[in-house]
Amino acid sequence: MELSRFVCNYLNQLLEVDYQAISSLVESRVPISDTTLLYHPTCQVTTEEGKEPMVGLLGIVNGIILEDSGDNRCVAGVYEDDKLIKFEVITI
């Protein structure tokens, strides 16, 4: 099984076990302290105009997936009415 699919299935299992903990963890972001991370080739960092660049768990995990697979598949959260409902593999 490819790593992106494995991680996606794993996160969906954890989401079912403890929705509050997993959704809070995945939705948490922290400011990056070194702009070098902003230019890392695989780690996903969020950038919004006028705000500090931020990194979260999913951006780091997707960086690992991208390093391992060498393709453009990663894991994304799927939201409905601003609520995380599942994870799925996407191509970026």
Biopython code that builds the backbone (N, CA, C, O; Angstrom):
import numpy as np
from Bio.PDB.StructureBuilder import StructureBuilder

atoms = [
    (1, "MET", "N", (0.858, -1.176, 0.000)),
    (1, "MET", "CA", (0.000, 0.000, 0.000)),
    (1, "MET", "C", (0.899, 1.232, 0.000)),
    (1, "MET", "O", (1.876, 1.297, 0.745)),
    (2, "GLU", "N", (0.563, 2.196, -0.832)),
    (2, "GLU", "CA", (1.366, 3.409, -0.881)),
    (2, "GLU", "C", (1.220, 4.190, 0.422)),
    (2, "GLU", "O", (0.203, 4.101, 1.110)),
    (3, "LEU", "N", (2.257, 4.954, 0.742)),
    (3, "LEU", "CA", (2.304, 5.663, 2.021)),
    (3, "LEU", "C", (1.149, 6.652, 2.180)),
    (3, "LEU", "O", (0.571, 6.750, 3.262)),
    (4, "SER", "N", (0.806, 7.378, 1.129)),
    (4, "SER", "CA", (-0.290, 8.355, 1.255)),
    (4, "SER", "C", (-1.607, 7.674, 1.625)),
    (4, "SER", "O", (-2.360, 8.184, 2.455)),
    (5, "ARG", "N", (-1.881, 6.534, 1.016)),
    (5, "ARG", "CA", (-3.119, 5.791, 1.324)),
    (5, "ARG", "C", (-3.071, 5.245, 2.745)),
    (5, "ARG", "O", (-4.071, 5.292, 3.462)),
    (6, "PHE", "N", (-1.910, 4.724, 3.161)),
    (6, "PHE", "CA", (-1.748, 4.204, 4.519)),
    (6, "PHE", "C", (-2.001, 5.306, 5.550)),
    (6, "PHE", "O", (-2.747, 5.102, 6.508)),
    (7, "VAL", "N", (-1.382, 6.468, 5.355)),
    (7, "VAL", "CA", (-1.543, 7.582, 6.294)),
    (7, "VAL", "C", (-2.995, 8.048, 6.318)),
    (7, "VAL", "O", (-3.541, 8.324, 7.386)),
    (8, "CYS", "N", (-3.609, 8.135, 5.168)),
    (8, "CYS", "CA", (-5.012, 8.557, 5.072)),
    (8, "CYS", "C", (-5.915, 7.610, 5.853)),
    (8, "CYS", "O", (-6.745, 8.050, 6.648)),
    (9, "ASN", "N", (-5.751, 6.319, 5.626)),
    (9, "ASN", "CA", (-6.564, 5.328, 6.345)),
    (9, "ASN", "C", (-6.332, 5.414, 7.853)),
    (9, "ASN", "O", (-7.273, 5.346, 8.644)),
    (10, "TYR", "N", (-5.076, 5.562, 8.230)),
    (10, "TYR", "CA", (-4.716, 5.659, 9.651)),
    (10, "TYR", "C", (-5.360, 6.881, 10.304)),
    (10, "TYR", "O", (-5.936, 6.775, 11.387)),
    (11, "LEU", "N", (-5.265, 8.035, 9.653)),
    (11, "LEU", "CA", (-5.874, 9.253, 10.209)),
    (11, "LEU", "C", (-7.395, 9.123, 10.292)),
    (11, "LEU", "O", (-8.002, 9.599, 11.252)),
    (12, "ASN", "N", (-8.007, 8.493, 9.308)),
    (12, "ASN", "CA", (-9.464, 8.290, 9.362)),
    (12, "ASN", "C", (-9.855, 7.367, 10.516)),
    (12, "ASN", "O", (-10.878, 7.587, 11.165)),
    (13, "GLN", "N", (-9.049, 6.340, 10.776)),
    (13, "GLN", "CA", (-9.318, 5.467, 11.919)),
    (13, "GLN", "C", (-9.221, 6.255, 13.223)),
    (13, "GLN", "O", (-10.084, 6.139, 14.092)),
    (14, "LEU", "N", (-8.164, 7.056, 13.351)),
    (14, "LEU", "CA", (-7.985, 7.849, 14.577)),
    (14, "LEU", "C", (-9.105, 8.874, 14.738)),
    (14, "LEU", "O", (-9.561, 9.129, 15.852)),
    (15, "LEU", "N", (-9.546, 9.459, 13.631)),
    (15, "LEU", "CA", (-10.639, 10.433, 13.675)),
    (15, "LEU", "C", (-11.912, 9.796, 14.224)),
    (15, "LEU", "O", (-12.659, 10.435, 14.965)),
    (16, "GLU", "N", (-12.155, 8.553, 13.865)),
    (16, "GLU", "CA", (-13.321, 7.828, 14.381)),
    (16, "GLU", "C", (-13.185, 7.521, 15.871)),
    (16, "GLU", "O", (-14.171, 7.551, 16.606)),
    (17, "VAL", "N", (-11.968, 7.228, 16.313)),
    (17, "VAL", "CA", (-11.728, 6.865, 17.713)),
    (17, "VAL", "C", (-11.853, 8.074, 18.625)),
    (17, "VAL", "O", (-12.501, 8.003, 19.669)),
    (18, "ASP", "N", (-11.227, 9.200, 18.232)),
    (18, "ASP", "CA", (-11.256, 10.401, 19.083)),
    (18, "ASP", "C", (-11.291, 11.640, 18.197)),
    (18, "ASP", "O", (-10.268, 12.273, 17.938)),
    (19, "TYR", "N", (-12.493, 11.967, 17.743)),
    (19, "TYR", "CA", (-12.672, 13.085, 16.818)),
    (19, "TYR", "C", (-12.082, 14.382, 17.365)),
    (19, "TYR", "O", (-11.347, 15.074, 16.661)),
    (20, "GLN", "N", (-12.393, 14.709, 18.595)),
    (20, "GLN", "CA", (-11.973, 15.988, 19.164)),
    (20, "GLN", "C", (-10.446, 16.127, 19.185)),
    (20, "GLN", "O", (-9.901, 17.156, 18.785)),
    (21, "ALA", "N", (-9.778, 15.095, 19.648)),
    (21, "ALA", "CA", (-8.313, 15.156, 19.748)),
    (21, "ALA", "C", (-7.661, 15.254, 18.375)),
    (21, "ALA", "O", (-6.792, 16.099, 18.160)),
    (22, "ILE", "N", (-8.071, 14.403, 17.451)),
    (22, "ILE", "CA", (-7.425, 14.365, 16.139)),
    (22, "ILE", "C", (-7.747, 15.619, 15.333)),
    (22, "ILE", "O", (-6.855, 16.185, 14.701)),
    (23, "SER", "N", (-8.981, 16.057, 15.343)),
    (23, "SER", "CA", (-9.324, 17.266, 14.582)),
    (23, "SER", "C", (-8.606, 18.489, 15.161)),
    (23, "SER", "O", (-8.140, 19.343, 14.407)),
    (24, "SER", "N", (-8.514, 18.579, 16.478)),
    (24, "SER", "CA", (-7.800, 19.706, 17.093)),
    (24, "SER", "C", (-6.323, 19.683, 16.738)),
    (24, "SER", "O", (-5.732, 20.718, 16.430)),
    (25, "LEU", "N", (-5.735, 18.501, 16.784)),
    (25, "LEU", "CA", (-4.317, 18.375, 16.465)),
    (25, "LEU", "C", (-4.047, 18.728, 15.005)),
    (25, "LEU", "O", (-3.111, 19.473, 14.713)),
    (26, "VAL", "N", (-4.840, 18.214, 14.103)),
    (26, "VAL", "CA", (-4.633, 18.454, 12.675)),
    (26, "VAL", "C", (-4.903, 19.911, 12.309)),
    (26, "VAL", "O", (-4.276, 20.439, 11.391)),
    (27, "GLU", "N", (-5.809, 20.558, 13.000)),
    (27, "GLU", "CA", (-6.138, 21.942, 12.687)),
    (27, "GLU", "C", (-5.218, 22.948, 13.373)),
    (27, "GLU", "O", (-5.296, 24.145, 13.096)),
    (28, "SER", "N", (-4.360, 22.481, 14.253)),
    (28, "SER", "CA", (-3.425, 23.378, 14.948)),
    (28, "SER", "C", (-2.269, 23.754, 14.023)),
    (28, "SER", "O", (-1.759, 22.919, 13.276)),
    (29, "ARG", "N", (-1.875, 24.996, 14.083)),
    (29, "ARG", "CA", (-0.732, 25.501, 13.320)),
    (29, "ARG", "C", (0.113, 26.345, 14.264)),
    (29, "ARG", "O", (-0.402, 26.973, 15.189)),
    (30, "VAL", "N", (1.405, 26.347, 14.019)),
    (30, "VAL", "CA", (2.314, 27.186, 14.801)),
    (30, "VAL", "C", (3.142, 28.032, 13.838)),
    (30, "VAL", "O", (3.439, 27.600, 12.724)),
    (31, "PRO", "N", (3.514, 29.239, 14.269)),
    (31, "PRO", "CA", (4.356, 30.077, 13.399)),
    (31, "PRO", "C", (5.724, 29.428, 13.204)),
    (31, "PRO", "O", (6.279, 28.834, 14.129)),
    (32, "ILE", "N", (6.251, 29.546, 12.007)),
    (32, "ILE", "CA", (7.600, 29.042, 11.785)),
    (32, "ILE", "C", (8.582, 30.069, 12.341)),
    (32, "ILE", "O", (8.348, 31.275, 12.254)),
    (33, "SER", "N", (9.676, 29.585, 12.909)),
    (33, "SER", "CA", (10.639, 30.495, 13.527)),
    (33, "SER", "C", (11.819, 30.790, 12.609)),
    (33, "SER", "O", (12.618, 31.684, 12.888)),
    (34, "ASP", "N", (11.928, 30.047, 11.522)),
    (34, "ASP", "CA", (13.032, 30.244, 10.586)),
    (34, "ASP", "C", (12.449, 30.170, 9.177)),
    (34, "ASP", "O", (11.829, 29.172, 8.810)),
    (35, "THR", "N", (12.648, 31.218, 8.394)),
    (35, "THR", "CA", (12.052, 31.240, 7.056)),
    (35, "THR", "C", (12.627, 30.170, 6.141)),
    (35, "THR", "O", (12.084, 29.936, 5.061)),
    (36, "THR", "N", (13.709, 29.516, 6.541)),
    (36, "THR", "CA", (14.245, 28.406, 5.753)),
    (36, "THR", "C", (13.179, 27.332, 5.562)),
    (36, "THR", "O", (13.099, 26.726, 4.493)),
    (37, "LEU", "N", (12.366, 27.090, 6.576)),
    (37, "LEU", "CA", (11.298, 26.094, 6.481)),
    (37, "LEU", "C", (10.291, 26.464, 5.399)),
    (37, "LEU", "O", (9.705, 25.590, 4.760)),
    (38, "LEU", "N", (10.097, 27.748, 5.201)),
    (38, "LEU", "CA", (9.173, 28.230, 4.174)),
    (38, "LEU", "C", (9.574, 27.726, 2.791)),
    (38, "LEU", "O", (8.723, 27.513, 1.927)),
    (39, "TYR", "N", (10.859, 27.541, 2.592)),
    (39, "TYR", "CA", (11.363, 27.137, 1.274)),
    (39, "TYR", "C", (11.783, 25.670, 1.227)),
    (39, "TYR", "O", (12.442, 25.241, 0.279)),
    (40, "HIS", "N", (11.404, 24.904, 2.247)),
    (40, "HIS", "CA", (11.709, 23.472, 2.245)),
    (40, "HIS", "C", (11.003, 22.835, 1.042)),
    (40, "HIS", "O", (9.866, 23.198, 0.741)),
    (41, "PRO", "N", (11.648, 21.900, 0.356)),
    (41, "PRO", "CA", (11.060, 21.370, -0.873)),
    (41, "PRO", "C", (9.798, 20.527, -0.691)),
    (41, "PRO", "O", (9.020, 20.394, -1.636)),
    (42, "THR", "N", (9.570, 19.949, 0.498)),
    (42, "THR", "CA", (8.379, 19.103, 0.650)),
    (42, "THR", "C", (7.471, 19.484, 1.809)),
    (42, "THR", "O", (6.269, 19.229, 1.737)),
    (43, "CYS", "N", (7.987, 20.074, 2.860)),
    (43, "CYS", "CA", (7.141, 20.457, 3.997)),
    (43, "CYS", "C", (6.154, 21.526, 3.551)),
    (43, "CYS", "O", (6.543, 22.505, 2.914)),
    (44, "GLN", "N", (4.902, 21.348, 3.876)),
    (44, "GLN", "CA", (3.872, 22.301, 3.464)),
    (44, "GLN", "C", (3.654, 23.337, 4.559)),
    (44, "GLN", "O", (3.292, 23.005, 5.688)),
    (45, "VAL", "N", (3.880, 24.595, 4.204)),
    (45, "VAL", "CA", (3.741, 25.722, 5.121)),
    (45, "VAL", "C", (2.640, 26.626, 4.578)),
    (45, "VAL", "O", (2.605, 26.919, 3.383)),
    (46, "THR", "N", (1.737, 27.069, 5.460)),
    (46, "THR", "CA", (0.674, 27.970, 5.014)),
    (46, "THR", "C", (1.179, 29.404, 5.027)),
    (46, "THR", "O", (1.902, 29.824, 5.930)),
    (47, "THR", "N", (0.782, 30.130, 4.014)),
    (47, "THR", "CA", (1.136, 31.551, 3.944)),
    (47, "THR", "C", (-0.110, 32.334, 3.554)),
    (47, "THR", "O", (-0.746, 32.052, 2.538)),
    (48, "GLU", "N", (-0.441, 33.307, 4.364)),
    (48, "GLU", "CA", (-1.564, 34.193, 4.067)),
    (48, "GLU", "C", (-1.042, 35.615, 4.139)),
    (48, "GLU", "O", (-0.259, 35.953, 5.026)),
    (49, "GLU", "N", (-1.473, 36.438, 3.214)),
    (49, "GLU", "CA", (-1.002, 37.816, 3.170)),
    (49, "GLU", "C", (-1.269, 38.531, 4.491)),
    (49, "GLU", "O", (-2.387, 38.513, 5.006)),
    (50, "GLY", "N", (-0.246, 39.150, 5.023)),
    (50, "GLY", "CA", (-0.367, 39.896, 6.262)),
    (50, "GLY", "C", (-0.261, 39.050, 7.520)),
    (50, "GLY", "O", (-0.382, 39.577, 8.626)),
    (51, "LYS", "N", (-0.038, 37.740, 7.372)),
    (51, "LYS", "CA", (0.067, 36.848, 8.535)),
    (51, "LYS", "C", (1.391, 36.107, 8.492)),
    (51, "LYS", "O", (2.020, 35.975, 7.442)),
    (52, "GLU", "N", (1.803, 35.621, 9.670)),
    (52, "GLU", "CA", (3.022, 34.833, 9.758)),
    (52, "GLU", "C", (2.844, 33.497, 9.054)),
    (52, "GLU", "O", (1.757, 32.922, 9.100)),
    (53, "PRO", "N", (3.888, 32.990, 8.402)),
    (53, "PRO", "CA", (3.815, 31.631, 7.863)),
    (53, "PRO", "C", (3.656, 30.624, 9.007)),
    (53, "PRO", "O", (4.255, 30.778, 10.071)),
    (54, "MET", "N", (2.840, 29.595, 8.771)),
    (54, "MET", "CA", (2.530, 28.613, 9.810)),
    (54, "MET", "C", (2.742, 27.198, 9.265)),
    (54, "MET", "O", (2.667, 26.945, 8.063)),
    (55, "VAL", "N", (3.009, 26.288, 10.207)),
    (55, "VAL", "CA", (3.137, 24.877, 9.853)),
    (55, "VAL", "C", (2.293, 24.056, 10.824)),
    (55, "VAL", "O", (2.157, 24.390, 12.001)),
    (56, "GLY", "N", (1.737, 22.981, 10.295)),
    (56, "GLY", "CA", (0.931, 22.087, 11.119)),
    (56, "GLY", "C", (1.340, 20.643, 10.902)),
    (56, "GLY", "O", (2.188, 20.335, 10.064)),
    (57, "LEU", "N", (0.726, 19.776, 11.666)),
    (57, "LEU", "CA", (1.060, 18.360, 11.608)),
    (57, "LEU", "C", (0.867, 17.785, 10.206)),
    (57, "LEU", "O", (1.723, 17.045, 9.721)),
    (58, "LEU", "N", (-0.234, 18.112, 9.559)),
    (58, "LEU", "CA", (-0.505, 17.554, 8.242)),
    (58, "LEU", "C", (0.514, 18.035, 7.201)),
    (58, "LEU", "O", (0.873, 17.285, 6.294)),
    (59, "GLY", "N", (0.973, 19.267, 7.329)),
    (59, "GLY", "CA", (2.006, 19.772, 6.426)),
    (59, "GLY", "C", (3.315, 19.027, 6.580)),
    (59, "GLY", "O", (4.023, 18.796, 5.600)),
    (60, "ILE", "N", (3.640, 18.648, 7.814)),
    (60, "ILE", "CA", (4.858, 17.878, 8.077)),
    (60, "ILE", "C", (4.688, 16.445, 7.574)),
    (60, "ILE", "O", (5.574, 15.907, 6.909)),
    (61, "VAL", "N", (3.544, 15.827, 7.895)),
    (61, "VAL", "CA", (3.282, 14.455, 7.448)),
    (61, "VAL", "C", (3.275, 14.388, 5.919)),
    (61, "VAL", "O", (3.836, 13.458, 5.340)),
    (62, "ASN", "N", (2.653, 15.358, 5.268)),
    (62, "ASN", "CA", (2.646, 15.370, 3.810)),
    (62, "ASN", "C", (4.053, 15.550, 3.247)),
    (62, "ASN", "O", (4.366, 15.021, 2.181)),
    (63, "GLY", "N", (4.887, 16.280, 3.942)),
    (63, "GLY", "CA", (6.283, 16.393, 3.524)),
    (63, "GLY", "C", (6.978, 15.047, 3.530)),
    (63, "GLY", "O", (7.753, 14.736, 2.625)),
    (64, "ILE", "N", (6.702, 14.247, 4.551)),
    (64, "ILE", "CA", (7.269, 12.893, 4.629)),
    (64, "ILE", "C", (6.749, 12.045, 3.467)),
    (64, "ILE", "O", (7.517, 11.335, 2.817)),
    (65, "ILE", "N", (5.452, 12.123, 3.214)),
    (65, "ILE", "CA", (4.862, 11.357, 2.114)),
    (65, "ILE", "C", (5.498, 11.761, 0.788)),
    (65, "ILE", "O", (5.859, 10.900, -0.013)),
    (66, "LEU", "N", (5.636, 13.055, 0.553)),
    (66, "LEU", "CA", (6.214, 13.532, -0.703)),
    (66, "LEU", "C", (7.678, 13.124, -0.837)),
    (66, "LEU", "O", (8.131, 12.787, -1.931)),
    (67, "GLU", "N", (8.418, 13.151, 0.267)),
    (67, "GLU", "CA", (9.820, 12.707, 0.239)),
    (67, "GLU", "C", (9.885, 11.230, -0.115)),
    (67, "GLU", "O", (10.744, 10.816, -0.894)),
    (68, "ASP", "N", (8.984, 10.431, 0.451)),
    (68, "ASP", "CA", (9.003, 8.987, 0.256)),
    (68, "ASP", "C", (8.537, 8.584, -1.136)),
    (68, "ASP", "O", (9.146, 7.726, -1.776)),
    (69, "SER", "N", (7.468, 9.196, -1.600)),
    (69, "SER", "CA", (6.835, 8.730, -2.836)),
    (69, "SER", "C", (7.422, 9.367, -4.087)),
    (69, "SER", "O", (7.447, 8.746, -5.150)),
    (70, "GLY", "N", (7.891, 10.594, -3.968)),
    (70, "GLY", "CA", (8.420, 11.285, -5.130)),
    (70, "GLY", "C", (7.357, 11.690, -6.137)),
    (70, "GLY", "O", (7.689, 12.145, -7.232)),
    (71, "ASP", "N", (6.079, 11.532, -5.786)),
    (71, "ASP", "CA", (5.030, 11.982, -6.691)),
    (71, "ASP", "C", (4.246, 13.114, -6.042)),
    (71, "ASP", "O", (4.714, 13.714, -5.075)),
    (72, "ASN", "N", (3.093, 13.406, -6.546)),
    (72, "ASN", "CA", (2.331, 14.562, -6.059)),
    (72, "ASN", "C", (1.110, 14.191, -5.235)),
    (72, "ASN", "O", (0.160, 14.971, -5.175)),
    (73, "ARG", "N", (1.104, 13.022, -4.597)),
    (73, "ARG", "CA", (-0.039, 12.641, -3.773)),
    (73, "ARG", "C", (0.234, 12.992, -2.311)),
    (73, "ARG", "O", (1.338, 12.807, -1.800)),
    (74, "CYS", "N", (-0.803, 13.502, -1.663)),
    (74, "CYS", "CA", (-0.704, 13.801, -0.240)),
    (74, "CYS", "C", (-2.091, 13.641, 0.386)),
    (74, "CYS", "O", (-3.055, 13.298, -0.297)),
    (75, "VAL", "N", (-2.174, 13.891, 1.681)),
    (75, "VAL", "CA", (-3.418, 13.716, 2.425)),
    (75, "VAL", "C", (-4.017, 15.089, 2.731)),
    (75, "VAL", "O", (-3.313, 16.009, 3.148)),
    (76, "ALA", "N", (-5.309, 15.209, 2.521)),
    (76, "ALA", "CA", (-6.017, 16.459, 2.800)),
    (76, "ALA", "C", (-7.215, 16.181, 3.686)),
    (76, "ALA", "O", (-7.821, 15.111, 3.626)),
    (77, "GLY", "N", (-7.542, 17.156, 4.502)),
    (77, "GLY", "CA", (-8.760, 17.071, 5.291)),
    (77, "GLY", "C", (-9.944, 17.490, 4.438)),
    (77, "GLY", "O", (-9.852, 18.439, 3.659)),
    (78, "VAL", "N", (-11.045, 16.790, 4.584)),
    (78, "VAL", "CA", (-12.275, 17.116, 3.866)),
    (78, "VAL", "C", (-13.231, 17.729, 4.884)),
    (78, "VAL", "O", (-13.475, 17.153, 5.944)),
    (79, "TYR", "N", (-13.766, 18.898, 4.555)),
    (79, "TYR", "CA", (-14.632, 19.636, 5.475)),
    (79, "TYR", "C", (-16.027, 19.773, 4.904)),
    (79, "TYR", "O", (-16.219, 19.898, 3.695)),
    (80, "GLU", "N", (-16.991, 19.746, 5.800)),
    (80, "GLU", "CA", (-18.383, 20.006, 5.475)),
    (80, "GLU", "C", (-18.921, 20.944, 6.537)),
    (80, "GLU", "O", (-18.890, 20.622, 7.725)),
    (81, "ASP", "N", (-19.415, 22.109, 6.121)),
    (81, "ASP", "CA", (-19.900, 23.118, 7.068)),
    (81, "ASP", "C", (-18.834, 23.447, 8.117)),
    (81, "ASP", "O", (-19.126, 23.522, 9.310)),
    (82, "ASP", "N", (-17.590, 23.643, 7.652)),
    (82, "ASP", "CA", (-16.447, 23.985, 8.511)),
    (82, "ASP", "C", (-16.109, 22.915, 9.539)),
    (82, "ASP", "O", (-15.456, 23.213, 10.539)),
    (83, "LYS", "N", (-16.540, 21.674, 9.316)),
    (83, "LYS", "CA", (-16.231, 20.573, 10.229)),
    (83, "LYS", "C", (-15.455, 19.504, 9.464)),
    (83, "LYS", "O", (-15.871, 19.069, 8.391)),
    (84, "LEU", "N", (-14.317, 19.087, 10.032)),
    (84, "LEU", "CA", (-13.533, 18.017, 9.448)),
    (84, "LEU", "C", (-14.349, 16.730, 9.475)),
    (84, "LEU", "O", (-14.789, 16.291, 10.538)),
    (85, "ILE", "N", (-14.551, 16.125, 8.302)),
    (85, "ILE", "CA", (-15.349, 14.896, 8.292)),
    (85, "ILE", "C", (-14.525, 13.666, 7.923)),
    (85, "ILE", "O", (-14.898, 12.548, 8.281)),
    (86, "LYS", "N", (-13.411, 13.852, 7.214)),
    (86, "LYS", "CA", (-12.564, 12.719, 6.843)),
    (86, "LYS", "C", (-11.292, 13.236, 6.198)),
    (86, "LYS", "O", (-11.133, 14.431, 5.949)),
    (87, "PHE", "N", (-10.395, 12.302, 5.936)),
    (87, "PHE", "CA", (-9.171, 12.586, 5.188)),
    (87, "PHE", "C", (-9.247, 11.831, 3.878)),
    (87, "PHE", "O", (-9.845, 10.758, 3.802)),
    (88, "GLU", "N", (-8.633, 12.399, 2.838)),
    (88, "GLU", "CA", (-8.560, 11.694, 1.567)),
    (88, "GLU", "C", (-7.239, 12.008, 0.881)),
    (88, "GLU", "O", (-6.602, 13.024, 1.156)),
    (89, "VAL", "N", (-6.841, 11.108, -0.023)),
    (89, "VAL", "CA", (-5.616, 11.312, -0.791)),
    (89, "VAL", "C", (-5.957, 12.194, -1.971)),
    (89, "VAL", "O", (-6.939, 11.952, -2.672)),
    (90, "ILE", "N", (-5.142, 13.223, -2.195)),
    (90, "ILE", "CA", (-5.335, 14.115, -3.333)),
    (90, "ILE", "C", (-4.013, 14.209, -4.114)),
    (90, "ILE", "O", (-2.948, 13.856, -3.607)),
    (91, "THR", "N", (-4.111, 14.677, -5.317)),
    (91, "THR", "CA", (-2.932, 14.967, -6.116)),
    (91, "THR", "C", (-2.768, 16.478, -6.171)),
    (91, "THR", "O", (-3.709, 17.210, -6.478)),
    (92, "ILE", "N", (-1.557, 16.931, -5.870)),
    (92, "ILE", "CA", (-1.312, 18.375, -5.888)),
    (92, "ILE", "C", (-0.490, 18.771, -7.090)),
    (92, "ILE", "O", (-0.187, 19.951, -7.269)),
]
sb = StructureBuilder()
sb.init_structure("model")
sb.init_model(0)
sb.init_chain("A")
sb.init_seg("    ")
for serial, (resi, resn, name, xyz) in enumerate(atoms, 1):
    if name == "N":
        sb.init_residue(resn, " ", resi, " ")
    sb.init_atom(name, np.array(xyz, "f"), 0.0, 1.0, " ", f" {name:<3s}", serial, name[0])
structure = sb.get_structure()
